[in-house]
Amino acid sequence: MKNKITNENSKLDNLDERADKIGMGGNLLPNITEEKYRERMQKRKEVQKQRIRQRNKKKGLIIINTGKGKGKTTAALGMALRAIGHNQKVAIIQFIKGGWEPGEALALKKFNDKLNFHAFGEGFTWETQDRNRDIELVKLSWEKGVSYIQDPNYKLIILDEIIVAIKLGYLDEDEVINGINMRPKLTHVVLTGRGATEKLIDSADLVTEMKLIHHPFREQGVKAQEGIEY
């Protein structure tokens, strides 16, 4: 069985290498004739078909959006809209956040038949100034999250800012990993927040790190604005 998996992985790697070698085309290949260009893109199309044919598995994914850059929650909410568009049920549980009603909560209320949205938090630590209360609300959020994770009717569960809750010591990382692994076979779970550990990253199937390059709050004194930050 191990040799079979190794051979399959080797085939996939070879196809990926061929795709990279041929390239994407466009003006990245300026010094060839149109005829040579079409031939090259036809080869790329054939390789792409093989790549798709070989990669035919389906599974529920663990997805992490982390890093210091903006867009972690926004990317997760984009997946929520995509799932709803395919008539799938979605649950969103926001940890830490909750001291205000963000724009996404207002917008997503329109999809109440396909989406359940919960924000048990009461704001950031410097706003609440009550560690015990914060821990209590995080535990409540996790219990609600687990109830959706184990429910086969929900295709996608988003645990927004749960990584921050783990980082602050409010949730046990192993408990979270084990809880997510109890999901049905085709259920996807998204975790967002800064500071994902190597252990958490290793448990995931898809990890994206948002990199901060410029930020108007830090660099220009621009406050958080409706429709952009919340």
Backbone torsions as a table, in degrees:
resi	resn	phi	psi	omega
1	MET	NA	-41.7	179.9
2	LYS	-61.7	-42.3	179.7
3	ASN	-64.3	-36.8	179.6
4	LYS	-63.8	-45.0	179.0
5	ILE	-63.0	-41.2	179.5
6	THR	-61.8	-43.6	179.3
7	ASN	-64.3	-40.8	178.8
8	GLU	-63.9	-43.7	178.5
9	ASN	-63.1	-37.4	179.2
10	SER	-64.8	-40.5	177.8
11	LYS	-63.1	-43.4	179.6
12	LEU	-63.3	-42.7	179.2
13	ASP	-61.8	-40.8	179.5
14	ASN	-64.2	-40.7	178.4
15	LEU	-65.5	-41.0	178.6
16	ASP	-62.7	-41.3	179.8
17	GLU	-64.7	-40.0	179.2
18	ARG	-65.2	-41.6	179.1
19	ALA	-62.5	-43.7	179.7
20	ASP	-64.1	-38.7	-178.3
21	LYS	-67.1	-41.2	178.9
22	ILE	-69.1	-39.9	177.5
23	GLY	87.8	-178.4	-175.9
24	MET	-92.8	-13.8	-179.8
25	GLY	87.8	-141.1	-177.3
26	GLY	63.2	-152.4	179.2
27	ASN	-79.5	4.6	172.0
28	LEU	-71.7	-14.1	176.9
29	LEU	-122.0	71.1	-171.3
30	PRO	-79.9	-25.7	-169.2
31	ASN	-102.1	39.4	175.1
32	ILE	-131.2	156.8	179.8
33	THR	-71.8	163.5	178.4
34	GLU	-62.4	-35.2	179.1
35	GLU	-65.1	-46.5	178.5
36	LYS	-65.1	-35.8	178.7
37	TYR	-62.7	-47.0	179.3
38	ARG	-62.1	-40.4	178.5
39	GLU	-61.3	-44.3	-179.1
40	ARG	-64.1	-44.9	-179.8
41	MET	-68.0	-30.3	175.3
42	GLN	-66.0	-40.6	175.5
43	LYS	-62.9	-41.2	178.7
44	ARG	-62.3	-39.9	178.9
45	LYS	-63.3	-42.1	179.5
46	GLU	-65.0	-41.8	177.6
47	VAL	-64.6	-40.7	-179.9
48	GLN	-63.1	-40.3	177.0
49	LYS	-60.1	-41.9	178.8
50	GLN	-65.2	-40.5	179.3
51	ARG	-61.1	-44.0	-179.7
52	ILE	-67.6	-39.4	179.5
53	ARG	-63.5	-40.1	-178.5
54	GLN	-71.3	-34.5	-177.5
55	ARG	-96.0	80.0	-172.9
56	ASN	-117.8	16.5	-179.1
57	LYS	-83.0	156.0	172.6
58	LYS	-128.9	137.8	177.6
59	LYS	-160.1	155.6	173.2
60	GLY	-73.0	127.6	-173.9
61	LEU	-97.9	147.6	165.8
62	ILE	-99.5	119.7	-173.1
63	ILE	-119.7	131.5	179.8
64	ILE	-121.0	128.5	169.5
65	ASN	-113.0	112.8	-176.3
66	THR	-135.4	-173.2	179.4
67	GLY	105.1	169.3	-176.0
68	LYS	-84.3	-12.3	-177.3
69	GLY	-78.9	161.0	179.0
70	LYS	-76.7	149.0	172.0
71	GLY	118.6	1.3	-176.8
72	LYS	-65.3	-51.1	178.7
73	THR	-68.8	-40.7	-179.3
74	THR	-58.3	-42.6	178.3
75	ALA	-63.9	-40.7	179.0
76	ALA	-64.2	-41.0	179.8
77	LEU	-67.4	-30.0	173.8
78	GLY	-62.0	-39.7	176.0
79	MET	-65.3	-36.4	177.9
80	ALA	-61.1	-46.4	178.9
81	LEU	-62.7	-37.9	178.2
82	ARG	-63.7	-45.3	179.6
83	ALA	-63.2	-43.5	178.3
84	ILE	-61.0	-38.5	177.8
85	GLY	-60.3	-27.1	176.5
86	HIS	-94.1	16.6	175.7
87	ASN	65.6	32.5	179.4
88	GLN	-104.0	150.9	-179.5
89	LYS	-86.7	140.6	-174.9
90	VAL	-130.7	143.5	172.5
91	ALA	-125.3	134.6	177.4
92	ILE	-121.8	124.5	176.9
93	ILE	-120.3	118.5	-180.0
94	GLN	-98.0	121.7	175.3
95	PHE	-92.8	150.3	176.5
96	ILE	69.7	-56.9	178.9
97	LYS	-63.8	164.2	175.7
98	GLY	136.5	-5.9	178.5
99	GLY	-72.3	-12.6	175.9
100	TRP	-142.7	167.2	178.1
101	GLU	-99.3	105.4	-176.7
102	PRO	-71.9	163.8	-178.3
103	GLY	-58.9	-34.9	-178.9
104	GLU	-64.4	-35.8	178.3
105	ALA	-65.7	-40.9	178.8
106	LEU	-64.0	-43.0	-178.3
107	ALA	-69.5	-42.1	-173.5
108	LEU	-73.8	-14.0	175.4
109	LYS	-60.2	-21.6	179.2
110	LYS	-68.8	-15.0	-177.6
111	PHE	-111.6	33.8	-173.9
112	ASN	-56.6	-27.1	-179.6
113	ASP	-72.8	-22.6	-178.1
114	LYS	-115.4	-8.6	-173.6
115	LEU	-138.0	135.4	171.7
116	ASN	-112.7	126.6	-175.5
117	PHE	-120.6	125.8	-179.7
118	HIS	-130.3	132.8	173.6
119	ALA	-131.9	97.4	-175.9
120	PHE	-88.5	-17.1	-177.2
121	GLY	-69.2	166.8	179.9
122	GLU	-122.1	16.8	177.5
123	GLY	121.2	179.9	-179.4
124	PHE	-69.9	162.6	-174.2
125	THR	-57.7	-37.3	-178.6
126	TRP	-74.7	-14.5	176.0
127	GLU	-89.0	-43.7	-177.2
128	THR	-75.5	-42.4	179.6
129	GLN	55.6	28.7	-178.6
130	ASP	-140.4	91.4	-173.5
131	ARG	-62.6	-41.9	-178.9
132	ASN	-64.0	-39.7	177.7
133	ARG	-66.5	-40.2	177.9
134	ASP	-59.7	-45.4	-179.1
135	ILE	-63.0	-42.7	179.3
136	GLU	-58.6	-43.9	-178.2
137	LEU	-71.6	-34.7	176.5
138	VAL	-65.1	-43.0	178.1
139	LYS	-61.5	-40.9	178.2
140	LEU	-63.7	-41.0	178.1
141	SER	-62.6	-43.1	-179.6
142	TRP	-65.1	-42.3	177.5
143	GLU	-58.8	-42.9	178.1
144	LYS	-65.2	-41.3	178.2
145	GLY	-60.1	-44.6	179.8
146	VAL	-61.9	-38.3	179.9
147	SER	-61.7	-36.1	177.2
148	TYR	-77.5	-38.3	179.8
149	ILE	-58.3	-36.5	-177.2
150	GLN	-86.7	-5.2	-177.8
151	ASP	-91.3	113.1	-176.9
152	PRO	-66.9	-11.1	178.7
153	ASN	-74.0	-16.3	-177.7
154	TYR	-103.2	125.3	-176.7
155	LYS	-86.0	-33.1	-175.5
156	LEU	-136.1	129.0	175.6
157	ILE	-121.9	126.3	178.9
158	ILE	-108.6	121.0	178.6
159	LEU	-105.6	84.4	-171.8
160	ASP	-76.1	125.8	-179.8
161	GLU	67.9	16.8	177.3
162	ILE	-66.4	-28.4	179.0
163	ILE	-64.4	-35.7	175.9
164	VAL	-66.0	-40.9	178.5
165	ALA	-61.0	-38.3	176.8
166	ILE	-67.5	-44.8	-178.7
167	LYS	-60.2	-36.6	-179.9
168	LEU	-77.3	-6.1	179.9
169	GLY	84.1	14.9	-179.1
170	TYR	-83.7	-22.1	178.2
171	LEU	-132.0	145.9	176.8
172	ASP	-81.8	126.2	-176.7
173	GLU	-59.7	-43.2	179.9
174	ASP	-63.9	-37.9	178.5
175	GLU	-62.7	-40.5	179.3
176	VAL	-66.0	-47.2	-179.7
177	ILE	-60.8	-46.0	179.7
178	ASN	-64.1	-39.0	179.6
179	GLY	-65.0	-41.1	178.8
180	ILE	-66.9	-35.2	179.9
181	ASN	-69.6	-7.5	176.6
182	MET	-86.7	1.3	-177.6
183	ARG	-67.5	155.2	172.6
184	PRO	-60.2	163.8	-169.8
185	LYS	-57.3	-37.4	-174.2
186	LEU	-110.6	21.2	178.0
187	THR	-92.0	132.6	179.1
188	HIS	-101.0	140.4	178.8
189	VAL	-127.7	128.6	179.6
190	VAL	-111.0	131.6	175.4
191	LEU	-116.5	133.0	178.3
192	THR	-123.5	161.5	175.6
193	GLY	132.4	155.3	177.9
194	ARG	-70.0	152.9	166.0
195	GLY	80.2	32.7	176.2
196	ALA	-62.2	133.0	180.0
197	THR	-78.2	165.0	177.2
198	GLU	-59.9	-37.5	-179.7
199	LYS	-63.8	-43.8	179.3
200	LEU	-66.5	-42.2	178.9
201	ILE	-61.9	-41.9	-179.8
202	ASP	-65.1	-23.5	-179.3
203	SER	-81.7	-10.2	-172.3
204	ALA	-96.5	160.6	176.9
205	ASP	-96.2	-32.6	-177.1
206	LEU	-136.5	121.3	-178.4
207	VAL	-128.4	128.7	176.1
208	THR	-123.6	130.5	177.4
209	GLU	-106.9	118.7	177.4
210	MET	-82.1	122.9	-176.7
211	LYS	-100.5	127.9	177.9
212	LEU	-81.7	125.0	175.8
213	ILE	-113.9	-54.1	173.6
214	HIS	-131.2	147.7	173.7
215	HIS	-142.4	124.1	-174.9
216	PRO	-66.6	-27.6	179.3
217	PHE	-66.2	-48.1	-177.9
218	ARG	-73.6	-42.3	-168.9
219	GLU	-91.9	-28.2	-173.4
220	GLN	-124.0	-4.4	-178.2
221	GLY	71.9	26.0	179.3
222	VAL	-86.5	125.4	-177.4
223	LYS	-74.8	164.0	176.0
224	ALA	-60.5	133.9	-174.2
225	GLN	-119.3	145.8	178.6
226	GLU	-58.0	137.3	177.5
227	GLY	85.0	-14.0	178.7
228	ILE	-113.0	-59.6	178.8
229	GLU	-90.9	-27.6	-178.5
230	TYR	-151.2	NA	NA
